[in-house]
Amino acid sequence: MPPPTENKQRVQSIDVLRGLIMLVMALDHVRDFFHLSNVNPTDMATTTPFLFFTRWITHFCAPTFVFLSGVSANLAGSRRSPGEFSGFLIKRGLWLIAVEVVLMTLAISANPFYNFIILQVIWAIGISMIILGLLNRLPIKVIGFIGLLLFFGHNLFDLPGLFNPATAGSATKILFTASAAIIPLGKSHFIFCLYAILPWTSVMLLGYTFGALYRSGYDAVLRRRQLRYAGLITLGIFVIVRAINIYGDPAPWAVQRNALFTVMSFLNTTKYPCSLLYLCMTLGVSLLLLSYFEKIQNKVTDIFNIYGKVPFFYYVPHFYIIRVLSIIFFFAWGYTSKDIGTPQSPLWFRPPSFGYSLLVVYLIWLLVIASLYFPCRWFGKYKQTHKQWWLSYL
């Protein structure tokens, strides 16, 4: 979720891309709670193309979300002194971490006792904002260089002999290697960290660096060209390094039973923790879309723009809508209170035998995003015409 723009002129291409990925993001969240399947969508031995690409398309959401947060942070910094901007980012980051721990953990787990504190993308954005707040006095080229070092170097932990997951401490897991890392806080409470900090911080720092392209007075034609070239180069890195199959992702691709599944294996990069190739694949496309959306405006992009203007207002409620629906369907199926929690999952109201086909998942997804269209449109207009201090946190 990006910093607020305080009723200044918004960059429509950013809002359009953000709105698009937020709508796609909801598909993955609906699938998590409504799909009847014990099949791993990315397991080439058991998945189907429909299931795989339903999951794969949502891979673009988190990297783009974090990257655009960095872009928007740069724009917010242009209206503040370095000291004010640093304080703003740190306070904003702490607020987002609190939202993740309190609001998002409850929405995802539906467990009011908070036995599992779940750290996902809002946590990653929040902690990355704090880091950016500590670095923002550095020249932007230095911040970009730090981002590149983390971006291209964090997969060194995957090299044989350098890192042993069995002996890694909690700090190493949280900073670099978390892939559903469980960190105990006692006998009955745990932190469930899905997003390692520094790989995602690299995306934030690079987004902040690219934000300079959107500063007032920057040539729009040059910006579109630079975004296009950056996207093509990033995708080129993905294809070449992925083909070499040595570095950049802990899960190498392999020839499968037919050409389609081989392509799926090639595209099947690692999100937890996000690998270099996962980030190149997703951000390369996002950079191209940023360039493309500057030159197009139609009814479809207008819809994306509605959601993209109010990311926080959309993100938190959409999870609660999904969870309320899942609880209603849970009891409608005939489950009772004794079925609320299961030893196999930290999520309440999500027994393994509950769920629907992918077709039903898509229908529920459309219902969820449609239900938020008019609220998002209303709130977007409200933010444009009001200046209360609390709006900067929504």
QUIVEN-V710340 format. One line per field, one symbol per residue. ss: DSSP state (H for helix, E for strand, L for the rest). phi: phi as a letter, one per 20 degrees, with the letter a starting at -180 (. if undefined). psi: psi as a letter, one per 30 degrees, with the letter a starting at -180 (. if undefined). A space follows every 50 residues. Layout:
ss=???
phi=???
psi=???
This chain:
ss=LLLLLLLLLLLHHHHHHHHHHHHHHHHHHHHHHHELLLLLLLLLLLLLHH HHHHHHHLHHHHHHHHHHHHHHHHHHHLLLLHHHHHHHHHHHHHHHHHHH HHHHHHHHHLLLLLLEEEELHHHHHHHHHHHHHHHLLLLHHHHHHHHHHH HHHHHHHHLLLLLLLLLLLHHHHHHHHLLLEEEELLLLLEEEELLLHHHH HHHHHHHHHHHHHHLLLLLHHHHHHHHHHHHHHHHHHHHHHHHHLLLLLL LLLLLLLLHHHHHHHHHLLLLLLLLHHHHHHHHHHHHHHHHHHLLLLLHH HHHHHHHHLLHHHHHHHHHHHHHHHHHHHHHHLLLLHHHLLELLELLLLL LLLLLELHHHHHHHHHHHHHHLHHHHHHHHHHHHHLLLHHHHHL
phi=.fffdlmefeeffffffffgffffgfffffggdceeaeefgdeffcfdgf fgffffffffffffgfgfffgfffffffdcfgffffffffffffffffff feefffffeldfelfdeddcfffffffffffffedfffgfffffffgfgf fedffgfefgnebdgfdfeffffffccgcmfddfdqfccbedeedfffgf fgffffffffgffdfgnffffffffffffffffffffgffffffmdcoaf dfebfdfbffffffffeeeeedffegfgfffefgfffffgffffdcbbff fffgfgfffcfffefffffffgfffffffgfffofcffefdcfebfeemc ffeeqcffffgfffgffffffdffgfffffffffdccfffffdd
psi=klllghglkljeeeeeeeeefeeeefeeeeeeffkjkgkkfgjfffllee eefeeeffffeeeeeeefeeeeeeeeffglleeeeeeeeeeeeeeeeeee eeeeeeeefgjffhejjkjbeeeeeeeeeeeeefffflkeeeeeeeeeee efffgfffkkffkjffgkleeeeeeegkihkkjkgafgklkjjfjkeeee eeeeeeeeeffffglkfkkeeeeeeeeeeeeeeeeeeeeeeeeehelfkf jlllkafleefeeeeefilkejlkleeeeeeefeeeeeeeeeffgkkaee feeeeeeffieeeeeeeeeeeeeeeeeeeeeffglaffgekkffkfklhi lffkllleeeeeeeeeeeeeffeeeeeeeeeeefglgkefffg.
